[in-house]
Amino acid sequence: MMLLALVLLLPGGLTRDLELAPMERQGMLKGGTLDGVKKTLSAESPGGRLTVPLFTIPRPRVSGRHYQIRGMVRYEGLEKAGYLELMSFFPGGRRYFTRTMAGRGPMQELRGSSGWRPFSLPFDLGQGAPVRPESLAVSVVFFS
């Protein structure tokens, strides 16, 4: 059994709980169970990999070379390492990812149990990159 809760940190010190209830109503939470009161997602992965799409940002307003999705995450019962993933979609069908797979810090993998801790999913477009992402998608990936 795995449990996940997320809070997004927005510019200006604002926060936003990840709204899991509408995602469940739309059938987006495949293989997970929502607790609307606790705002948590529990999931069983009966062998292999379970990817749960969390949200998509169409036409993100990216004005500089660097951008990131950041927030707070808590989890428990993750026997094997999992991660948060930011997928950046670009014109021409190109896509690139950032994953929280580090050993520590805000890009630390999801393993075991943790109280609230910061996470960061940064991306660098590269110097002089004229192309901006068409959309951004954030998912959580669990393994069993």
Buried (B, 14 or more C-beta within 10 A) or exposed (E): EBBBBBBBBEEEEEEEEBEBEEBBEEEBBEEBEBEEEEBBBBBEBEEEEBEBBBBBBEEBEBEEEEBBBEBBBBBBEBEBBBBBBBBBBBEEEEEEEBBBBEEEEBBBBBBEEEEEEBBBBEBEBEEEEEEBBBBBBBBBBBBB
